[in-house]
Amino acid sequence: MSFTTSTALASKLPQAKDLSHLFVPTFRIHQKSPFKAVMGTPTLDMINMAGGVPHPSTFPLEQVQATVRAPSHAAPGRTGTLSLERTQTNGSTESLNELLQYNDGRGMASYCRFLRQFTEQAHAPPYADWDVVASCGNTDSIAKAVSLFCQQGDHIIVEQYSFPGALSNLVFAKVKPVPVAMDIEGVDPVALDSLCSSWTGATPLRAIYVIPTGQNPTGATMSLARRKALYAVAQKHDLVIIEDDPYYFLQLGPMPETQDTTATDMNKLSLVPSLLSLDTDGRVIRLDSFSKILAPNLRCGWITAPAYIQDRMQILNESTILQPSGLTQG
């Protein structure tokens, strides 16, 4: 399933380009979900012996409640209560019985619905057939994104100084990082163009991994002009951009005049547009996380990419984590 704000808008946006030729051979052939092959469509009143699905009556949780503090700029000192009930939905999320049960690798329906709306408001991807998939945070997402485009012995472009967690992922995958020069704004697009033009490796360069906002470890943030230049080089050399952006909503730019910065007022925030928001081709795989804006050990985030790529992400989830904790998503 892909998502846009309206049918009228969808009709005006292009479809993502098919970049499946950049996949490693394993993923070039469309595969069916192994979860659905074994589980079928899980229901709360059926015991699925093939999938080892427990009946929800065995779950020990009757109710889960949390007191949550409102953002300080919106309502200082104000709190609210979140409640998850065993068999009843609360209007915005599933029941505890559903949240605690096995589900497929896309993520809980309510969680993904919220993320589609939020992503549309924050980034408005300029192509029609994008979608989201739940993740266990960006370190999990990095490993999955890299595995789609790089296999053992391949190379991937990284920033001259890069996130140790990402580099560790590459070590275990036996994928070799190729550093590209940086300046105060991050990746130097001229250096990137030169690197790609002169590349003589045994396998082609297919992807670049970048942290465009509050880069780890340098703290560099790409300007809009720099992001456009990077994207143009990626188009020229047919690269996929893995946009790891957990710090995006921590930018310290000018705030709107109103103090109301709810999701419906995302357009009032003075944030540098993301690479996803410039992505007319569907070549950006954007990685988002709640680790920096809620709490790190919720281990919950999401991936935004074209729907055909998300079909592979779903399979990768189902082969590793299945999906993030239903409680966290709820």
C-alpha positions as CSV (number, residue, x, y, z in Angstrom):
1,M,0.0,0.0,0.0
2,S,1.2,3.5,-0.8
3,F,0.0,6.8,0.7
4,T,-0.8,10.3,-0.4
5,T,-2.9,13.0,1.2
6,S,-5.6,12.7,-1.5
7,T,-6.5,11.1,-4.8
8,A,-6.3,14.4,-6.5
9,L,-2.8,15.0,-5.2
10,A,-1.7,11.5,-6.1
11,S,-2.8,12.0,-9.7
12,K,-0.4,15.0,-10.0
13,L,2.6,13.2,-8.5
14,P,5.0,10.9,-10.5
15,Q,5.5,7.3,-9.6
16,A,8.9,6.4,-8.1
17,K,11.5,5.3,-10.6
18,D,12.2,1.5,-10.5
19,L,15.7,1.2,-9.0
20,S,15.4,-2.5,-8.4
21,H,18.4,-3.0,-10.7
22,L,20.5,-1.7,-7.7
23,F,19.3,-4.4,-5.4
24,V,21.6,-7.3,-4.5
25,P,20.6,-10.4,-6.4
26,T,18.6,-11.9,-3.5
27,F,16.1,-9.0,-3.5
28,R,15.7,-8.5,-7.3
29,I,13.1,-11.2,-7.4
30,H,9.9,-10.2,-5.5
31,Q,9.4,-12.6,-2.6
32,K,6.2,-13.3,-0.7
33,S,6.0,-12.6,3.0
34,P,7.2,-15.6,5.0
35,F,5.0,-14.5,7.9
36,K,1.8,-14.6,5.8
37,A,2.7,-17.9,4.4
38,V,2.8,-19.5,7.8
39,M,0.4,-17.3,9.8
40,G,-2.2,-16.4,7.2
41,T,-4.2,-13.5,8.5
42,P,-4.1,-13.7,12.3
43,T,-7.4,-13.3,14.2
44,L,-8.1,-13.0,17.9
45,D,-10.4,-16.0,18.1
46,M,-8.3,-18.5,16.2
47,I,-5.4,-20.6,17.6
48,N,-2.9,-21.0,14.8
49,M,-0.8,-24.1,15.6
50,A,1.4,-23.7,12.5
51,G,2.6,-20.3,13.6
52,G,2.7,-21.0,17.3
53,V,0.3,-18.2,17.9
54,P,-1.0,-18.1,21.6
55,H,-4.6,-17.3,22.3
56,P,-4.9,-13.8,23.7
57,S,-6.8,-15.1,26.7
58,T,-3.4,-16.2,28.0
59,F,-1.9,-12.7,28.0
60,P,-1.5,-11.5,31.6
61,L,-2.0,-7.7,30.9
62,E,-5.5,-6.3,31.6
63,Q,-4.7,-2.6,31.2
64,V,-1.6,-0.4,30.6
65,Q,-1.6,3.2,31.6
66,A,1.1,5.9,31.4
67,T,1.1,9.5,32.6
68,V,2.7,11.7,29.9
69,R,4.1,15.2,30.2
70,A,3.1,17.7,27.5
71,P,5.8,19.5,25.6
72,S,7.1,22.4,27.7
73,H,6.4,25.1,25.1
74,A,2.8,23.9,24.6
75,A,1.5,23.4,28.1
76,P,4.1,23.8,30.9
77,G,3.5,21.4,33.7
78,R,0.5,19.7,32.0
79,T,0.2,16.0,31.9
80,G,-2.2,13.5,30.2
81,T,-3.0,9.8,30.6
82,L,-2.6,7.2,28.0
83,S,-4.5,4.0,28.4
84,L,-4.5,0.7,26.6
85,E,-7.4,-1.7,27.3
86,R,-7.4,-5.5,26.9
87,T,-10.3,-5.8,24.4
88,Q,-11.3,-2.2,23.6
89,T,-9.6,0.2,21.2
90,N,-9.3,3.8,22.4
91,G,-10.1,5.3,19.1
92,S,-6.6,5.8,17.9
93,T,-4.8,2.5,18.5
94,E,-5.5,-1.2,18.8
95,S,-6.6,-3.2,21.9
96,L,-4.0,-4.8,24.1
97,N,-4.9,-8.2,22.8
98,E,-4.0,-7.0,19.3
99,L,-0.9,-5.1,20.3
100,L,0.5,-8.1,22.2
101,Q,-0.2,-10.6,19.4
102,Y,2.1,-11.5,16.5
103,N,1.7,-9.2,13.5
104,D,3.4,-8.8,10.1
105,G,6.6,-6.8,9.4
106,R,4.9,-3.6,8.3
107,G,3.9,-2.5,11.8
108,M,0.7,-2.0,13.6
109,A,-2.0,-0.4,11.5
110,S,-2.6,2.6,13.8
111,Y,1.1,3.3,14.2
112,C,1.7,3.2,10.4
113,R,-1.4,5.4,9.9
114,F,0.0,8.0,12.2
115,L,3.5,7.9,10.6
116,R,2.1,8.3,7.1
117,Q,0.2,11.4,8.2
118,F,3.2,12.8,10.1
119,T,5.6,12.1,7.2
120,E,3.2,13.8,4.7
121,Q,3.0,16.9,7.0
122,A,6.7,17.0,7.7
123,H,8.2,16.1,4.4
124,A,5.5,15.8,1.7
125,P,7.4,13.3,-0.5
126,P,7.1,14.5,-4.1
127,Y,6.2,11.1,-5.6
128,A,3.0,9.1,-5.3
129,D,3.8,5.6,-4.2
130,W,5.7,6.0,-1.0
131,D,5.0,4.1,2.3
132,V,6.3,3.6,5.8
133,V,7.5,0.5,7.6
134,A,8.1,0.2,11.4
135,S,11.6,-0.3,12.7
136,C,13.4,-0.8,15.9
137,G,15.2,2.5,15.6
138,N,17.8,3.7,13.0
139,T,20.6,1.2,13.8
140,D,18.2,-1.6,12.9
141,S,17.1,0.4,9.8
142,I,20.7,1.0,8.6
143,A,21.4,-2.7,8.6
144,K,18.3,-3.5,6.6
145,A,18.8,-0.6,4.1
146,V,22.4,-1.6,3.5
147,S,21.6,-5.3,3.0
148,L,19.2,-4.4,0.1
149,F,22.0,-2.8,-1.9
150,C,25.2,-4.3,-0.7
151,Q,26.4,-7.8,-0.1
152,Q,29.7,-9.2,1.1
153,G,32.7,-7.6,-0.7
154,D,30.6,-4.6,-2.0
155,H,31.4,-1.0,-1.2
156,I,29.2,1.8,0.1
157,I,29.9,5.5,0.2
158,V,30.0,7.1,3.7
159,E,30.9,10.5,5.0
160,Q,34.6,11.0,5.9
161,Y,33.6,10.9,9.6
162,S,30.6,8.7,10.3
163,F,28.4,7.1,12.9
164,P,30.3,4.3,14.6
165,G,27.1,2.2,14.8
166,A,26.7,2.3,11.0
167,L,30.4,1.5,10.5
168,S,30.0,-1.5,12.9
169,N,27.1,-2.7,10.8
170,L,29.3,-2.6,7.7
171,V,32.0,-4.6,9.4
172,F,29.6,-7.4,10.3
173,A,28.1,-7.4,6.8
174,K,31.6,-7.4,5.3
175,V,30.7,-4.3,3.2
176,K,33.6,-1.9,2.7
177,P,33.0,1.8,3.5
178,V,34.3,4.3,0.9
179,P,34.8,7.7,2.6
180,V,34.0,11.0,0.8
181,A,35.4,14.3,1.9
182,M,33.3,16.7,4.1
183,D,33.4,20.3,4.9
184,I,31.4,22.5,7.4
185,E,28.1,21.5,5.7
186,G,28.8,17.8,5.5
187,V,29.4,15.8,2.3
188,D,31.2,17.8,-0.4
189,P,29.2,17.1,-3.6
190,V,32.1,17.9,-5.9
191,A,34.2,15.3,-4.1
192,L,31.4,12.9,-4.3
193,D,31.1,13.4,-8.1
194,S,34.8,13.0,-8.5
195,L,34.8,9.8,-6.4
196,C,31.9,8.2,-8.4
197,S,33.4,9.3,-11.8
198,S,36.8,7.8,-11.1
199,W,35.6,4.6,-9.3
200,T,37.3,1.5,-10.6
201,G,36.2,-1.1,-8.1
202,A,35.2,-4.6,-9.0
203,T,31.5,-3.8,-8.1
204,P,29.7,-0.6,-8.8
205,L,28.8,2.0,-6.1
206,R,25.1,1.7,-5.5
207,A,24.4,3.7,-2.4
208,I,25.6,6.5,-0.1
209,Y,24.9,6.7,3.6
210,V,24.6,10.2,5.1
211,I,23.4,12.0,8.3
212,P,22.3,15.3,6.9
213,T,21.2,17.0,10.1
214,G,23.4,17.3,13.2
215,Q,25.8,14.8,11.6
216,N,27.4,12.3,14.0
217,P,30.2,12.9,15.0
218,T,30.9,16.4,13.4
219,G,27.5,18.1,14.1
220,A,27.4,19.4,10.5
221,T,24.0,20.3,9.0
222,M,23.5,20.5,5.2
223,S,21.9,23.6,3.9
224,L,19.1,23.3,1.3
225,A,21.5,24.1,-1.5
226,R,23.9,21.4,-0.3
227,R,21.1,18.8,-0.1
228,K,20.0,19.7,-3.7
229,A,23.6,19.4,-4.9
230,L,24.0,16.0,-3.2
231,Y,20.8,14.8,-4.7
232,A,21.8,15.9,-8.2
233,V,25.1,13.9,-7.9
234,A,23.1,10.9,-6.7
235,Q,20.9,11.2,-9.8
236,K,23.9,11.6,-12.1
237,H,25.5,8.4,-10.8
238,D,22.4,6.4,-10.0
239,L,22.9,6.2,-6.3
240,V,20.4,5.4,-3.6
241,I,20.7,7.8,-0.6
242,I,20.2,6.3,2.8
243,E,19.1,9.4,4.8
244,D,19.8,8.7,8.5
245,D,18.1,11.6,10.2
246,P,17.3,11.1,13.9
247,Y,18.2,14.7,14.8
248,Y,16.0,16.4,12.2
249,F,13.5,17.7,14.7
250,L,16.2,19.0,17.0
251,Q,17.2,21.8,14.7
252,L,17.7,25.2,16.4
253,G,16.4,27.4,13.6
254,P,13.8,30.2,14.1
255,M,10.6,29.1,15.7
256,P,7.1,30.2,14.4
257,E,5.5,33.2,15.9
258,T,2.7,31.0,17.4
259,Q,3.6,28.6,20.2
260,D,1.2,26.0,18.7
261,T,3.6,23.5,17.0
262,T,1.3,20.6,16.8
263,A,1.5,18.2,13.8
264,T,-1.0,20.3,11.9
265,D,1.4,23.2,12.1
266,M,4.5,21.4,10.8
267,N,4.8,23.8,7.9
268,K,5.3,26.7,10.3
269,L,8.6,25.2,11.6
270,S,11.7,26.7,10.0
271,L,13.4,23.3,9.3
272,V,15.8,22.7,6.4
273,P,13.9,20.5,3.9
274,S,14.8,16.9,4.1
275,L,16.4,14.9,1.3
276,L,13.1,13.0,1.2
277,S,11.2,16.2,0.5
278,L,13.4,16.7,-2.6
279,D,13.2,13.1,-3.8
280,T,11.3,13.2,-7.1
281,D,12.9,9.8,-8.2
282,G,12.2,7.7,-5.1
283,R,15.9,7.1,-4.5
284,V,16.0,8.3,-0.8
285,I,15.5,5.7,1.9
286,R,14.7,7.9,4.9
287,L,15.3,6.5,8.4
288,D,13.5,8.2,11.3
289,S,13.6,7.4,15.1
290,F,11.9,8.4,18.3
291,S,15.2,7.9,20.2
292,K,16.1,11.6,20.3
293,I,12.6,13.1,20.6
294,L,10.9,10.7,23.0
295,A,13.3,8.2,24.6
296,P,16.1,5.9,23.2
297,N,15.0,2.6,24.6
298,L,11.6,2.7,23.2
299,R,13.4,1.2,20.2
300,C,10.9,2.4,17.7
301,G,11.2,4.3,14.5
302,W,10.2,4.0,10.8
303,I,11.5,3.8,7.3
304,T,10.1,5.9,4.4
305,A,10.7,4.6,0.8
306,P,8.9,3.6,-2.3
307,A,6.3,0.8,-1.8
308,Y,8.3,-1.8,-3.8
309,I,11.3,-1.2,-1.5
310,Q,9.0,-1.5,1.5
311,D,7.9,-4.9,0.3
312,R,11.5,-6.0,0.8
313,M,11.8,-4.2,4.1
314,Q,8.8,-6.1,5.4
315,I,10.5,-9.4,4.5
316,L,13.7,-8.3,6.3
317,N,11.7,-7.4,9.4
318,E,9.9,-10.7,9.4
319,S,13.2,-12.5,9.0
320,T,14.8,-10.7,12.0
321,I,12.7,-8.7,14.5
322,L,9.2,-9.6,13.0
323,Q,8.2,-6.0,14.0
324,P,8.9,-3.6,16.9
325,S,7.1,-4.1,20.2
326,G,3.4,-3.7,19.8
327,L,3.2,-2.0,23.2
328,T,5.7,0.6,22.1
329,Q,3.8,1.2,18.8
330,G,0.5,1.5,20.7
